[in-house]
Amino acid sequence: MHDPQGLPDTAAAPDTLGAQSVLAAQGLVLQHRGSRVVDQVSLALPARGAIALIGPNGAGKSSLLSMLAGLQTPSQGQVLWHGAPLQRLSFAERARCIGYMPQRFSPYWDVTLAELLQMRLGPSVDMDDVLQQHGLQAFASRRWNSLSGGEQSRCLLTTVLATDPPVLLADEPGAALDVRHRLELVDALAQRGRDRLVLVVMHDLDLAFAHFDRVIAMDRGRVVQDRAAQDLLTDPALDAVFQVEFDRIDAPPQVLLRARRKKEDGCAD
Ligand SMILES: Nc1ncnc2c1ncn2[C@@H]1O[C@H](COP(=O)(O)OP(=O)(O)OP(=O)(O)O)[C@@H](O)[C@H]1O
């Protein structure tokens, strides 16, 4: 059964965690060589909202995101889409429901941006329109491998969003962008979060706290904080996650974080 948006109707098999949410993680564990890189993560993600996923290197953010996208199979637990196992959806349905932007992407063939978009959208879509909307006309005939890192990121996000998926999972989409494009990106993601779900892995904490409603922090495979952005920003628990001491600097309309190494490291001023 499908809803009017063409999405599968899986609400017929509700689950206590997943029924209230579009996407949910239920006791997710991911093991590599016997160690748990994601360890018992349960999360309920609503149909709307801009959520940042933060945490130190190796915390398990990318691993969690790829399981939520259905790209990695959990060692334990399951991902729920409207309360029913995500794996019940076909690959085509998953691709329509969940837009996923990985940290690194390189197509198997060295295609042009126009070819990549065409593969994603099909022949009936007017490619020039899409490229123009996103200011990417200049890159249409460029081979993927000839684009700079930041250009690839902008093109990849456009490719992922071209089908307007109800859920976007993006892994550090701003990492390679210059400051203007990074600001444009977080604005666009926050805007999208008003009527869609956007879950974004971010290392830029100032941008995460200024633009996102909810912030989830991971550490050593676990979700250690899951709070409204403004609550977590002022809580020393944030310092503990990153093992630094943050100065909170009042810079209306926001509070900026300045990190110092912890005193016990013997390197603080
Ligand atoms: N295929 C794999 N084999 C072994 N270990 C892996 C594999 N994939 C991930 N890991 C390990 O799992 C842990 C979590 O990795 P993950 O990429 O999810 O972290 P992350 O929070 O996204 O980190 P970063 O912020 O550095 O991108 C890391 O220690 C990583 O080395």
The ligand as an ORCA input file, in Angstrom:
! r2SCAN-3c Opt
* xyz 0 1
  N      34.854     -1.485      8.141
  C      35.384     -1.225      9.343
  N      36.253     -2.072      9.931
  C      36.787     -1.838     11.146
  N      36.506     -0.726     11.873
  C      35.636      0.158     11.339
  C      35.031     -0.037     10.055
  N      34.213      1.009      9.796
  C      34.314      1.817     10.872
  N      35.170      1.321     11.785
  C      35.541      1.937     13.072
  O      34.344      2.248     13.730
  C      34.524      3.415     14.509
  C      33.408      4.399     14.179
  O      33.625      4.891     12.871
  P      32.671      6.009     12.256
  O      33.177      6.312     10.889
  O      31.278      5.587     12.396
  O      32.961      7.219     13.255
  P      32.574      8.767     13.132
  O      31.968      9.164     14.431
  O      31.765      9.014     11.912
  O      34.032      9.388     13.007
  P      34.577     10.731     12.248
  O      34.052     11.903     13.006
  O      36.054     10.571     12.414
  O      34.135     10.686     10.813
  C      35.915      3.952     14.207
  O      36.788      3.577     15.232
  C      36.278      3.237     12.910
  O      37.674      3.041     12.801
*
